[in-house]
């Protein structure tokens, strides 16, 4: 499966995909964290490398490292409860 097919499949499956931030950032209107509204500076290399882009059903969202961490912690808590 090549990259294009995989992307099409992800789109079809409605899966969340994380893609290259630098590529996606140019398509953004909003340049801030989707959770805490912290502003994103695309000229800041540390930010570009540490922030995450989540693509879900054509909607592109940015998340700062703090919110990614919180989300991961929340998910691990949920998983822990299920155990
Ligand atoms: Zn945030």
PDB file of the backbone (N, CA, C, O) and the ligand in Angstrom, with CONECT records:
HET     ZN  A 101       1
ATOM      1  N   UNK A   1       0.850  -1.200   0.000  1.00  0.00           N
ATOM      2  CA  UNK A   1       0.000   0.000   0.000  1.00  0.00           C
ATOM      3  C   UNK A   1       0.889   1.255   0.000  1.00  0.00           C
ATOM      4  O   UNK A   1       1.738   1.421   0.876  1.00  0.00           O
ATOM      5  N   UNK A   2       0.691   2.111  -0.964  1.00  0.00           N
ATOM      6  CA  UNK A   2       1.508   3.323  -0.982  1.00  0.00           C
ATOM      7  C   UNK A   2       0.895   4.415  -0.109  1.00  0.00           C
ATOM      8  O   UNK A   2      -0.196   4.274   0.445  1.00  0.00           O
ATOM      9  N   UNK A   3       1.646   5.508  -0.013  1.00  0.00           N
ATOM     10  CA  UNK A   3       1.265   6.590   0.889  1.00  0.00           C
ATOM     11  C   UNK A   3      -0.108   7.181   0.548  1.00  0.00           C
ATOM     12  O   UNK A   3      -0.915   7.481   1.428  1.00  0.00           O
ATOM     13  N   UNK A   4      -0.340   7.336  -0.750  1.00  0.00           N
ATOM     14  CA  UNK A   4      -1.599   7.936  -1.197  1.00  0.00           C
ATOM     15  C   UNK A   4      -2.795   7.037  -0.865  1.00  0.00           C
ATOM     16  O   UNK A   4      -3.844   7.496  -0.415  1.00  0.00           O
ATOM     17  N   UNK A   5      -2.591   5.741  -1.106  1.00  0.00           N
ATOM     18  CA  UNK A   5      -3.658   4.779  -0.810  1.00  0.00           C
ATOM     19  C   UNK A   5      -3.944   4.728   0.686  1.00  0.00           C
ATOM     20  O   UNK A   5      -5.093   4.655   1.122  1.00  0.00           O
ATOM     21  N   UNK A   6      -2.844   4.770   1.468  1.00  0.00           N
ATOM     22  CA  UNK A   6      -3.007   4.714   2.915  1.00  0.00           C
ATOM     23  C   UNK A   6      -3.809   5.927   3.401  1.00  0.00           C
ATOM     24  O   UNK A   6      -4.680   5.822   4.265  1.00  0.00           O
ATOM     25  N   UNK A   7      -3.477   7.084   2.810  1.00  0.00           N
ATOM     26  CA  UNK A   7      -4.178   8.309   3.196  1.00  0.00           C
ATOM     27  C   UNK A   7      -5.652   8.218   2.829  1.00  0.00           C
ATOM     28  O   UNK A   7      -6.520   8.605   3.612  1.00  0.00           O
ATOM     29  N   UNK A   8      -5.928   7.707   1.638  1.00  0.00           N
ATOM     30  CA  UNK A   8      -7.307   7.557   1.179  1.00  0.00           C
ATOM     31  C   UNK A   8      -8.065   6.589   2.080  1.00  0.00           C
ATOM     32  O   UNK A   8      -9.245   6.784   2.370  1.00  0.00           O
ATOM     33  N   UNK A   9      -7.374   5.551   2.513  1.00  0.00           N
ATOM     34  CA  UNK A   9      -7.995   4.557   3.378  1.00  0.00           C
ATOM     35  C   UNK A   9      -8.288   5.165   4.749  1.00  0.00           C
ATOM     36  O   UNK A   9      -9.359   4.953   5.318  1.00  0.00           O
ATOM     37  N   UNK A  10      -7.318   5.925   5.271  1.00  0.00           N
ATOM     38  CA  UNK A  10      -7.537   6.591   6.547  1.00  0.00           C
ATOM     39  C   UNK A  10      -8.737   7.521   6.478  1.00  0.00           C
ATOM     40  O   UNK A  10      -9.532   7.612   7.413  1.00  0.00           O
ATOM     41  N   UNK A  11      -8.848   8.208   5.349  1.00  0.00           N
ATOM     42  CA  UNK A  11      -9.961   9.121   5.138  1.00  0.00           C
ATOM     43  C   UNK A  11     -11.277   8.339   5.123  1.00  0.00           C
ATOM     44  O   UNK A  11     -12.268   8.733   5.738  1.00  0.00           O
ATOM     45  N   UNK A  12     -11.249   7.231   4.405  1.00  0.00           N
ATOM     46  CA  UNK A  12     -12.428   6.392   4.286  1.00  0.00           C
ATOM     47  C   UNK A  12     -12.817   5.805   5.641  1.00  0.00           C
ATOM     48  O   UNK A  12     -13.996   5.760   5.993  1.00  0.00           O
ATOM     49  N   UNK A  13     -11.820   5.360   6.390  1.00  0.00           N
ATOM     50  CA  UNK A  13     -12.052   4.737   7.683  1.00  0.00           C
ATOM     51  C   UNK A  13     -12.384   5.763   8.766  1.00  0.00           C
ATOM     52  O   UNK A  13     -12.873   5.406   9.838  1.00  0.00           O
ATOM     53  N   UNK A  14     -12.117   7.038   8.482  1.00  0.00           N
ATOM     54  CA  UNK A  14     -12.377   8.066   9.472  1.00  0.00           C
ATOM     55  C   UNK A  14     -11.396   8.033  10.625  1.00  0.00           C
ATOM     56  O   UNK A  14     -11.691   8.508  11.722  1.00  0.00           O
ATOM     57  N   UNK A  15     -10.226   7.468  10.367  1.00  0.00           N
ATOM     58  CA  UNK A  15      -9.226   7.377  11.428  1.00  0.00           C
ATOM     59  C   UNK A  15      -8.498   8.700  11.601  1.00  0.00           C
ATOM     60  O   UNK A  15      -8.350   9.489  10.667  1.00  0.00           O
ATOM     61  N   UNK A  16      -8.061   8.906  12.801  1.00  0.00           N
ATOM     62  CA  UNK A  16      -7.258  10.094  13.053  1.00  0.00           C
ATOM     63  C   UNK A  16      -5.849   9.847  12.540  1.00  0.00           C
ATOM     64  O   UNK A  16      -5.261   8.790  12.772  1.00  0.00           O
ATOM     65  N   UNK A  17      -5.327  10.829  11.848  1.00  0.00           N
ATOM     66  CA  UNK A  17      -3.955  10.706  11.380  1.00  0.00           C
ATOM     67  C   UNK A  17      -3.164  11.944  11.777  1.00  0.00           C
ATOM     68  O   UNK A  17      -3.685  13.059  11.793  1.00  0.00           O
ATOM     69  N   UNK A  18      -1.940  11.729  12.084  1.00  0.00           N
ATOM     70  CA  UNK A  18      -1.072  12.847  12.395  1.00  0.00           C
ATOM     71  C   UNK A  18      -0.079  12.981  11.253  1.00  0.00           C
ATOM     72  O   UNK A  18       0.655  12.045  10.936  1.00  0.00           O
ATOM     73  N   UNK A  19      -0.066  14.141  10.650  1.00  0.00           N
ATOM     74  CA  UNK A  19       0.779  14.333   9.488  1.00  0.00           C
ATOM     75  C   UNK A  19       1.816  15.415   9.714  1.00  0.00           C
ATOM     76  O   UNK A  19       1.854  16.077  10.752  1.00  0.00           O
ATOM     77  N   UNK A  20       2.635  15.565   8.727  1.00  0.00           N
ATOM     78  CA  UNK A  20       3.703  16.546   8.824  1.00  0.00           C
ATOM     79  C   UNK A  20       3.177  17.940   9.131  1.00  0.00           C
ATOM     80  O   UNK A  20       2.393  18.508   8.370  1.00  0.00           O
ATOM     81  N   UNK A  21       3.615  18.469  10.241  1.00  0.00           N
ATOM     82  CA  UNK A  21       3.100  19.741  10.714  1.00  0.00           C
ATOM     83  C   UNK A  21       3.418  20.885   9.763  1.00  0.00           C
ATOM     84  O   UNK A  21       2.572  21.742   9.505  1.00  0.00           O
ATOM     85  N   UNK A  22       4.618  20.894   9.253  1.00  0.00           N
ATOM     86  CA  UNK A  22       5.029  21.988   8.366  1.00  0.00           C
ATOM     87  C   UNK A  22       4.167  22.040   7.105  1.00  0.00           C
ATOM     88  O   UNK A  22       3.853  23.119   6.602  1.00  0.00           O
ATOM     89  N   UNK A  23       3.788  20.869   6.603  1.00  0.00           N
ATOM     90  CA  UNK A  23       2.933  20.824   5.414  1.00  0.00           C
ATOM     91  C   UNK A  23       1.530  21.317   5.730  1.00  0.00           C
ATOM     92  O   UNK A  23       0.936  22.082   4.970  1.00  0.00           O
ATOM     93  N   UNK A  24       1.020  20.871   6.846  1.00  0.00           N
ATOM     94  CA  UNK A  24      -0.360  21.197   7.193  1.00  0.00           C
ATOM     95  C   UNK A  24      -0.523  22.631   7.648  1.00  0.00           C
ATOM     96  O   UNK A  24      -1.569  23.244   7.430  1.00  0.00           O
ATOM     97  N   UNK A  25       0.494  23.162   8.271  1.00  0.00           N
ATOM     98  CA  UNK A  25       0.375  24.476   8.891  1.00  0.00           C
ATOM     99  C   UNK A  25       0.047  25.560   7.882  1.00  0.00           C
ATOM    100  O   UNK A  25      -0.611  26.548   8.207  1.00  0.00           O
ATOM    101  N   UNK A  26       0.513  25.369   6.652  1.00  0.00           N
ATOM    102  CA  UNK A  26       0.264  26.377   5.627  1.00  0.00           C
ATOM    103  C   UNK A  26      -1.209  26.413   5.219  1.00  0.00           C
ATOM    104  O   UNK A  26      -1.677  27.380   4.618  1.00  0.00           O
ATOM    105  N   UNK A  27      -1.924  25.350   5.553  1.00  0.00           N
ATOM    106  CA  UNK A  27      -3.341  25.278   5.180  1.00  0.00           C
ATOM    107  C   UNK A  27      -4.253  25.808   6.279  1.00  0.00           C
ATOM    108  O   UNK A  27      -5.472  25.867   6.121  1.00  0.00           O
ATOM    109  N   UNK A  28      -3.644  26.188   7.383  1.00  0.00           N
ATOM    110  CA  UNK A  28      -4.436  26.610   8.525  1.00  0.00           C
ATOM    111  C   UNK A  28      -4.958  28.019   8.435  1.00  0.00           C
ATOM    112  O   UNK A  28      -4.291  28.909   7.908  1.00  0.00           O
ATOM    113  N   UNK A  29      -6.145  28.217   8.947  1.00  0.00           N
ATOM    114  CA  UNK A  29      -6.609  29.544   9.255  1.00  0.00           C
ATOM    115  C   UNK A  29      -6.214  29.822  10.692  1.00  0.00           C
ATOM    116  O   UNK A  29      -5.502  30.781  10.989  1.00  0.00           O
ATOM    117  N   UNK A  30      -6.694  28.957  11.579  1.00  0.00           N
ATOM    118  CA  UNK A  30      -6.393  29.104  12.999  1.00  0.00           C
ATOM    119  C   UNK A  30      -5.009  28.554  13.304  1.00  0.00           C
ATOM    120  O   UNK A  30      -4.671  27.443  12.896  1.00  0.00           O
ATOM    121  N   UNK A  31      -4.226  29.317  14.008  1.00  0.00           N
ATOM    122  CA  UNK A  31      -2.910  28.829  14.426  1.00  0.00           C
ATOM    123  C   UNK A  31      -2.798  28.919  15.934  1.00  0.00           C
ATOM    124  O   UNK A  31      -2.034  29.710  16.487  1.00  0.00           O
ATOM    125  N   UNK A  32      -3.583  28.084  16.567  1.00  0.00           N
ATOM    126  CA  UNK A  32      -3.542  28.027  18.031  1.00  0.00           C
ATOM    127  C   UNK A  32      -3.975  26.641  18.485  1.00  0.00           C
ATOM    128  O   UNK A  32      -4.595  25.886  17.735  1.00  0.00           O
ATOM    129  N   UNK A  33      -3.634  26.323  19.735  1.00  0.00           N
ATOM    130  CA  UNK A  33      -3.981  25.009  20.270  1.00  0.00           C
ATOM    131  C   UNK A  33      -5.492  24.828  20.286  1.00  0.00           C
ATOM    132  O   UNK A  33      -6.230  25.721  20.703  1.00  0.00           O
ATOM    133  N   UNK A  34      -5.949  23.656  19.825  1.00  0.00           N
ATOM    134  CA  UNK A  34      -7.373  23.377  19.771  1.00  0.00           C
ATOM    135  C   UNK A  34      -8.010  23.190  21.138  1.00  0.00           C
ATOM    136  O   UNK A  34      -9.234  23.186  21.262  1.00  0.00           O
ATOM    137  N   UNK A  35      -7.178  23.036  22.166  1.00  0.00           N
ATOM    138  CA  UNK A  35      -7.707  22.806  23.510  1.00  0.00           C
ATOM    139  C   UNK A  35      -7.553  24.010  24.432  1.00  0.00           C
ATOM    140  O   UNK A  35      -8.499  24.379  25.129  1.00  0.00           O
ATOM    141  N   UNK A  36      -6.375  24.625  24.443  1.00  0.00           N
ATOM    142  CA  UNK A  36      -6.147  25.727  25.389  1.00  0.00           C
ATOM    143  C   UNK A  36      -6.015  27.083  24.701  1.00  0.00           C
ATOM    144  O   UNK A  36      -5.862  28.106  25.369  1.00  0.00           O
ATOM    145  N   UNK A  37      -6.075  27.097  23.365  1.00  0.00           N
ATOM    146  CA  UNK A  37      -6.015  28.342  22.579  1.00  0.00           C
ATOM    147  C   UNK A  37      -4.676  29.071  22.663  1.00  0.00           C
ATOM    148  O   UNK A  37      -4.572  30.248  22.319  1.00  0.00           O
ATOM    149  N   UNK A  38      -3.649  28.345  23.130  1.00  0.00           N
ATOM    150  CA  UNK A  38      -2.309  28.927  23.124  1.00  0.00           C
ATOM    151  C   UNK A  38      -1.902  29.185  21.670  1.00  0.00           C
ATOM    152  O   UNK A  38      -2.143  28.354  20.795  1.00  0.00           O
ATOM    153  N   UNK A  39      -1.289  30.336  21.424  1.00  0.00           N
ATOM    154  CA  UNK A  39      -0.932  30.679  20.047  1.00  0.00           C
ATOM    155  C   UNK A  39       0.268  29.889  19.540  1.00  0.00           C
ATOM    156  O   UNK A  39       1.236  29.646  20.260  1.00  0.00           O
ATOM    157  N   UNK A  40       0.166  29.500  18.273  1.00  0.00           N
ATOM    158  CA  UNK A  40       1.240  28.751  17.629  1.00  0.00           C
ATOM    159  C   UNK A  40       2.024  29.674  16.718  1.00  0.00           C
ATOM    160  O   UNK A  40       1.453  30.415  15.917  1.00  0.00           O
ATOM    161  N   UNK A  41       3.359  29.618  16.854  1.00  0.00           N
ATOM    162  CA  UNK A  41       4.225  30.417  15.996  1.00  0.00           C
ATOM    163  C   UNK A  41       4.987  29.483  15.067  1.00  0.00           C
ATOM    164  O   UNK A  41       5.895  28.772  15.497  1.00  0.00           O
ATOM    165  N   UNK A  42       4.609  29.487  13.775  1.00  0.00           N
ATOM    166  CA  UNK A  42       5.224  28.538  12.841  1.00  0.00           C
ATOM    167  C   UNK A  42       6.692  28.854  12.563  1.00  0.00           C
ATOM    168  O   UNK A  42       7.400  28.046  11.962  1.00  0.00           O
ATOM    169  N   UNK A  43       7.146  30.021  12.997  1.00  0.00           N
ATOM    170  CA  UNK A  43       8.559  30.355  12.820  1.00  0.00           C
ATOM    171  C   UNK A  43       9.416  29.826  13.964  1.00  0.00           C
ATOM    172  O   UNK A  43      10.646  29.851  13.902  1.00  0.00           O
ATOM    173  N   UNK A  44       8.752  29.352  15.001  1.00  0.00           N
ATOM    174  CA  UNK A  44       9.453  28.802  16.156  1.00  0.00           C
ATOM    175  C   UNK A  44       9.698  27.305  15.926  1.00  0.00           C
ATOM    176  O   UNK A  44       8.768  26.501  15.980  1.00  0.00           O
ATOM    177  N   UNK A  45      10.946  26.947  15.672  1.00  0.00           N
ATOM    178  CA  UNK A  45      11.259  25.551  15.321  1.00  0.00           C
ATOM    179  C   UNK A  45      10.906  24.570  16.434  1.00  0.00           C
ATOM    180  O   UNK A  45      10.474  23.450  16.162  1.00  0.00           O
ATOM    181  N   UNK A  46      11.088  24.986  17.680  1.00  0.00           N
ATOM    182  CA  UNK A  46      10.727  24.114  18.796  1.00  0.00           C
ATOM    183  C   UNK A  46       9.236  23.804  18.778  1.00  0.00           C
ATOM    184  O   UNK A  46       8.817  22.669  19.005  1.00  0.00           O
ATOM    185  N   UNK A  47       8.447  24.839  18.503  1.00  0.00           N
ATOM    186  CA  UNK A  47       6.990  24.656  18.431  1.00  0.00           C
ATOM    187  C   UNK A  47       6.613  23.735  17.279  1.00  0.00           C
ATOM    188  O   UNK A  47       5.802  22.821  17.431  1.00  0.00           O
ATOM    189  N   UNK A  48       7.221  23.997  16.117  1.00  0.00           N
ATOM    190  CA  UNK A  48       6.899  23.194  14.935  1.00  0.00           C
ATOM    191  C   UNK A  48       7.175  21.712  15.199  1.00  0.00           C
ATOM    192  O   UNK A  48       6.440  20.840  14.736  1.00  0.00           O
ATOM    193  N   UNK A  49       8.242  21.444  15.946  1.00  0.00           N
ATOM    194  CA  UNK A  49       8.608  20.047  16.196  1.00  0.00           C
ATOM    195  C   UNK A  49       7.832  19.414  17.343  1.00  0.00           C
ATOM    196  O   UNK A  49       7.650  18.197  17.373  1.00  0.00           O
ATOM    197  N   UNK A  50       7.378  20.224  18.278  1.00  0.00           N
ATOM    198  CA  UNK A  50       6.739  19.644  19.457  1.00  0.00           C
ATOM    199  C   UNK A  50       5.213  19.627  19.382  1.00  0.00           C
ATOM    200  O   UNK A  50       4.565  18.797  20.019  1.00  0.00           O
ATOM    201  N   UNK A  51       4.652  20.531  18.615  1.00  0.00           N
ATOM    202  CA  UNK A  51       3.185  20.562  18.511  1.00  0.00           C
ATOM    203  C   UNK A  51       2.705  19.442  17.598  1.00  0.00           C
ATOM    204  O   UNK A  51       3.457  18.945  16.760  1.00  0.00           O
ATOM    205  N   UNK A  52       1.454  19.051  17.766  1.00  0.00           N
ATOM    206  CA  UNK A  52       0.899  17.964  16.970  1.00  0.00           C
ATOM    207  C   UNK A  52      -0.285  18.431  16.144  1.00  0.00           C
ATOM    208  O   UNK A  52      -1.055  19.300  16.551  1.00  0.00           O
ATOM    209  N   UNK A  53      -0.405  17.831  14.978  1.00  0.00           N
ATOM    210  CA  UNK A  53      -1.549  18.084  14.111  1.00  0.00           C
ATOM    211  C   UNK A  53      -2.413  16.833  14.088  1.00  0.00           C
ATOM    212  O   UNK A  53      -1.927  15.741  13.795  1.00  0.00           O
ATOM    213  N   UNK A  54      -3.666  16.990  14.391  1.00  0.00           N
ATOM    214  CA  UNK A  54      -4.592  15.862  14.337  1.00  0.00           C
ATOM    215  C   UNK A  54      -5.600  16.129  13.236  1.00  0.00           C
ATOM    216  O   UNK A  54      -6.276  17.158  13.225  1.00  0.00           O
ATOM    217  N   UNK A  55      -5.689  15.181  12.307  1.00  0.00           N
ATOM    218  CA  UNK A  55      -6.626  15.319  11.195  1.00  0.00           C
ATOM    219  C   UNK A  55      -7.732  14.298  11.376  1.00  0.00           C
ATOM    220  O   UNK A  55      -7.491  13.091  11.402  1.00  0.00           O
ATOM    221  N   UNK A  56      -8.922  14.793  11.499  1.00  0.00           N
ATOM    222  CA  UNK A  56     -10.049  13.877  11.653  1.00  0.00           C
ATOM    223  C   UNK A  56     -11.202  14.363  10.795  1.00  0.00           C
ATOM    224  O   UNK A  56     -11.705  15.473  10.977  1.00  0.00           O
ATOM    225  N   UNK A  57     -11.613  13.524   9.862  1.00  0.00           N
ATOM    226  CA  UNK A  57     -12.738  13.833   8.975  1.00  0.00           C
ATOM    227  C   UNK A  57     -12.619  15.236   8.381  1.00  0.00           C
ATOM    228  O   UNK A  57     -13.532  16.055   8.479  1.00  0.00           O
ATOM    229  N   UNK A  58     -11.456  15.485   7.758  1.00  0.00           N
ATOM    230  CA  UNK A  58     -11.198  16.734   7.030  1.00  0.00           C
ATOM    231  C   UNK A  58     -10.951  17.924   7.950  1.00  0.00           C
ATOM    232  O   UNK A  58     -10.587  19.001   7.477  1.00  0.00           O
ATOM    233  N   UNK A  59     -11.140  17.750   9.244  1.00  0.00           N
ATOM    234  CA  UNK A  59     -10.907  18.859  10.160  1.00  0.00           C
ATOM    235  C   UNK A  59      -9.492  18.737  10.731  1.00  0.00           C
ATOM    236  O   UNK A  59      -9.120  17.714  11.306  1.00  0.00           O
ATOM    237  N   UNK A  60      -8.719  19.804  10.556  1.00  0.00           N
ATOM    238  CA  UNK A  60      -7.334  19.799  11.010  1.00  0.00           C
ATOM    239  C   UNK A  60      -7.229  20.603  12.298  1.00  0.00           C
ATOM    240  O   UNK A  60      -7.661  21.754  12.365  1.00  0.00           O
ATOM    241  N   UNK A  61      -6.653  19.986  13.311  1.00  0.00           N
ATOM    242  CA  UNK A  61      -6.504  20.697  14.582  1.00  0.00           C
ATOM    243  C   UNK A  61      -5.068  20.644  15.060  1.00  0.00           C
ATOM    244  O   UNK A  61      -4.353  19.664  14.850  1.00  0.00           O
ATOM    245  N   UNK A  62      -4.673  21.712  15.700  1.00  0.00           N
ATOM    246  CA  UNK A  62      -3.341  21.803  16.305  1.00  0.00           C
ATOM    247  C   UNK A  62      -3.457  21.597  17.805  1.00  0.00           C
ATOM    248  O   UNK A  62      -4.416  22.044  18.434  1.00  0.00           O
ATOM    249  N   UNK A  63      -2.469  20.915  18.369  1.00  0.00           N
ATOM    250  CA  UNK A  63      -2.444  20.778  19.824  1.00  0.00           C
ATOM    251  C   UNK A  63      -1.042  21.005  20.354  1.00  0.00           C
ATOM    252  O   UNK A  63      -0.068  20.495  19.800  1.00  0.00           O
ATOM    253  N   UNK A  64      -0.943  21.768  21.425  1.00  0.00           N
ATOM    254  CA  UNK A  64       0.352  22.044  22.041  1.00  0.00           C
ATOM    255  C   UNK A  64       0.798  20.818  22.849  1.00  0.00           C
ATOM    256  O   UNK A  64      -0.025  19.966  23.184  1.00  0.00           O
ATOM    257  N   UNK A  65       2.090  20.728  23.161  1.00  0.00           N
ATOM    258  CA  UNK A  65       2.598  19.553  23.884  1.00  0.00           C
ATOM    259  C   UNK A  65       1.906  19.331  25.219  1.00  0.00           C
ATOM    260  O   UNK A  65       1.681  18.188  25.616  1.00  0.00           O
ATOM    261  N   UNK A  66       1.564  20.409  25.919  1.00  0.00           N
ATOM    262  CA  UNK A  66       0.890  20.278  27.219  1.00  0.00           C
ATOM    263  C   UNK A  66      -0.444  19.558  27.076  1.00  0.00           C
ATOM    264  O   UNK A  66      -0.767  18.666  27.860  1.00  0.00           O
ATOM    265  N   UNK A  67      -1.216  19.954  26.065  1.00  0.00           N
ATOM    266  CA  UNK A  67      -2.536  19.353  25.869  1.00  0.00           C
ATOM    267  C   UNK A  67      -2.428  17.919  25.355  1.00  0.00           C
ATOM    268  O   UNK A  67      -3.254  17.072  25.697  1.00  0.00           O
ATOM    269  N   UNK A  68      -1.409  17.643  24.531  1.00  0.00           N
ATOM    270  CA  UNK A  68      -1.174  16.271  24.079  1.00  0.00           C
ATOM    271  C   UNK A  68      -0.881  15.385  25.289  1.00  0.00           C
ATOM    272  O   UNK A  68      -1.386  14.268  25.405  1.00  0.00           O
ATOM    273  N   UNK A  69      -0.054  15.915  26.178  1.00  0.00           N
ATOM    274  CA  UNK A  69       0.314  15.167  27.381  1.00  0.00           C
ATOM    275  C   UNK A  69      -0.918  14.897  28.249  1.00  0.00           C
ATOM    276  O   UNK A  69      -1.128  13.781  28.724  1.00  0.00           O
ATOM    277  N   UNK A  70      -1.720  15.936  28.444  1.00  0.00           N
ATOM    278  CA  UNK A  70      -2.937  15.790  29.249  1.00  0.00           C
ATOM    279  C   UNK A  70      -3.883  14.763  28.632  1.00  0.00           C
ATOM    280  O   UNK A  70      -4.477  13.944  29.333  1.00  0.00           O
ATOM    281  N   UNK A  71      -4.012  14.823  27.292  1.00  0.00           N
ATOM    282  CA  UNK A  71      -4.884  13.882  26.595  1.00  0.00           C
ATOM    283  C   UNK A  71      -4.401  12.455  26.777  1.00  0.00           C
ATOM    284  O   UNK A  71      -5.189  11.541  27.021  1.00  0.00           O
ATOM    285  N   UNK A  72      -3.071  12.276  26.653  1.00  0.00           N
ATOM    286  CA  UNK A  72      -2.508  10.939  26.819  1.00  0.00           C
ATOM    287  C   UNK A  72      -2.711  10.423  28.238  1.00  0.00           C
ATOM    288  O   UNK A  72      -3.002   9.245  28.449  1.00  0.00           O
ATOM    289  N   UNK A  73      -2.555  11.320  29.207  1.00  0.00           N
ATOM    290  CA  UNK A  73      -2.773  10.944  30.604  1.00  0.00           C
ATOM    291  C   UNK A  73      -4.223  10.557  30.842  1.00  0.00           C
ATOM    292  O   UNK A  73      -4.518   9.581  31.532  1.00  0.00           O
ATOM    293  N   UNK A  74      -5.123  11.340  30.257  1.00  0.00           N
ATOM    294  CA  UNK A  74      -6.552  11.060  30.393  1.00  0.00           C
ATOM    295  C   UNK A  74      -6.896   9.709  29.779  1.00  0.00           C
ATOM    296  O   UNK A  74      -7.664   8.929  30.343  1.00  0.00           O
ATOM    297  N   UNK A  75      -6.308   9.447  28.603  1.00  0.00           N
ATOM    298  CA  UNK A  75      -6.560   8.171  27.928  1.00  0.00           C
ATOM    299  C   UNK A  75      -6.027   7.009  28.749  1.00  0.00           C
ATOM    300  O   UNK A  75      -6.670   5.964  28.840  1.00  0.00           O
ATOM    301  N   UNK A  76      -4.848   7.187  29.352  1.00  0.00           N
ATOM    302  CA  UNK A  76      -4.270   6.098  30.131  1.00  0.00           C
ATOM    303  C   UNK A  76      -5.093   5.874  31.406  1.00  0.00           C
ATOM    304  O   UNK A  76      -5.185   4.750  31.899  1.00  0.00           O
ATOM    305  N   UNK A  77      -5.690   6.947  31.936  1.00  0.00           N
ATOM    306  CA  UNK A  77      -6.572   6.804  33.103  1.00  0.00           C
ATOM    307  C   UNK A  77      -7.808   5.990  32.742  1.00  0.00           C
ATOM    308  O   UNK A  77      -8.234   5.120  33.501  1.00  0.00           O
ATOM    309  N   UNK A  78      -8.374   6.279  31.585  1.00  0.00           N
ATOM    310  CA  UNK A  78      -9.554   5.552  31.120  1.00  0.00           C
ATOM    311  C   UNK A  78      -9.226   4.080  30.958  1.00  0.00           C
ATOM    312  O   UNK A  78      -9.986   3.202  31.366  1.00  0.00           O
ATOM    313  N   UNK A  79      -8.060   3.832  30.344  1.00  0.00           N
ATOM    314  CA  UNK A  79      -7.627   2.456  30.126  1.00  0.00           C
ATOM    315  C   UNK A  79      -7.438   1.747  31.457  1.00  0.00           C
ATOM    316  O   UNK A  79      -7.786   0.577  31.610  1.00  0.00           O
ATOM    317  N   UNK A  80      -6.880   2.476  32.418  1.00  0.00           N
ATOM    318  CA  UNK A  80      -6.632   1.901  33.737  1.00  0.00           C
ATOM    319  C   UNK A  80      -7.963   1.500  34.401  1.00  0.00           C
ATOM    320  O   UNK A  80      -8.071   0.443  35.022  1.00  0.00           O
ATOM    321  N   UNK A  81      -8.960   2.366  34.252  1.00  0.00           N
ATOM    322  CA  UNK A  81     -10.278   2.075  34.830  1.00  0.00           C
ATOM    323  C   UNK A  81     -10.880   0.817  34.215  1.00  0.00           C
ATOM    324  O   UNK A  81     -11.502   0.004  34.901  1.00  0.00           O
ATOM    325  N   UNK A  82     -10.683   0.677  32.911  1.00  0.00           N
ATOM    326  CA  UNK A  82     -11.239  -0.492  32.228  1.00  0.00           C
ATOM    327  C   UNK A  82     -10.610  -1.784  32.718  1.00  0.00           C
ATOM    328  O   UNK A  82     -11.248  -2.837  32.733  1.00  0.00           O
ATOM    329  N   UNK A  83      -9.338  -1.687  33.123  1.00  0.00           N
ATOM    330  CA  UNK A  83      -8.664  -2.872  33.667  1.00  0.00           C
ATOM    331  C   UNK A  83      -9.260  -3.199  35.031  1.00  0.00           C
ATOM    332  O   UNK A  83      -8.840  -4.163  35.672  1.00  0.00           O
TER     333      UNK A  83
HETATM  334 ZN    ZN A 101      -2.890  23.477  24.472  1.00  0.00          ZN
END
